[in-house]
């Protein structure tokens, strides 16, 4: 595929939420740490405030991140901007992140229906459509995102899309995917079901898509997946993944 999101080195190394194992996540400090280490791909998440501002945060609530109650969707950006963790702003805006790192590819999980339109509008204003991949567990939300963003903005598959693809791979029958689908982003297992198998990987490669696996923190598992031939690994432990790639001559920074 010729989507610009895929023009970086492969296998792709993704800093999941900027590297959540370091103690913070989805903050400017976390992203800066990953970029300084050499990451070109960063995974992140977006919700919308009450006044429609796309902000970078995984949870719908503030309890875990900021130690206080409240839903992101119930606060205006002006209110959210006052919340600090360790003296720094707890939740950045999406446009701030896109502007701060213009050379970085952002894998963005669209966490709510309310943020789909403002997130796409923010990406368009930033001229960042060629360096983002829009993801979601919700197939309906992804269909909405694709309609808003157009076929040249990379997307992944939702849970039902992955399930259909897995069944097609087992049956050996073709399955037509939306034009913008650049990658299938999956866990190794979902409950008792093994999602990533050699047969599934071969099938996805045959239809010219990539397979990215999340969230892998164990170095032995990283090595196993690289041996299997995956196209990307997402991790919270960004130093560990860097070292595994470096040992194989795959770290190009």
Secondary structure by P-SEA (a helix, b strand, c coil): cccccccccccccccccccccccccccaaaaaaaaaacccbbbbbbbbcccccccccccccccccccbbbbcccccaaaaaacccccccccccaaaaaaacccbbbbcccccccaaaaaaaaaaaacccccbbbbcccaaaaaaaaaaccccbbbbbcaaaaaaaaaaaaacbbbbcccccccccccccccccccccaaaaaaaaaabbbbbbcccccaaaaaaaaaaccccccccaaaaaaaaaaaaccccc
